[in-house]
């Protein structure tokens, strides 16, 4: 059902949301509410039985084929198969696309390419900030901007920074064509 048809059916107009969460998940093969267990299908093809968090079955009963979902904060839930597969895309063992890496960066993760030669290199998203001109560090670009407009706050825009192989930080990293077209991006633990 389209959004327009749904809104017409319920007589309301609702806001539209796009998910950017990074979760861990596995298909549910079976469950036992009396034993309080779930059997899930691991990426290796093996089945594993586990005891989900307390209250898991109090919220809803999953069906085989639904997904057992663990969020970054440890919260456990289930998601119907069609809803989950419509809202999430699995990262392959080969890795993520650049677009998926950007989504992960904006969600607060560090990312790196398997194809990078340097060890320990990663990217991180730095949100924008604003501060009084007197707080700008001498010798930094922000100090030059503060000198141009001493009565205005200095505004730093969001950007992507890189940890280089030697441990130094590259502020305002720029992607190469190779980086943007690569599918070997991964989240750094």
Order of alpha helices (4+ residues) and beta strands (2+ residues): alpha-beta-beta-beta-alpha-beta-beta-alpha-alpha-beta-beta-beta-alpha-beta-beta-beta-alpha-beta
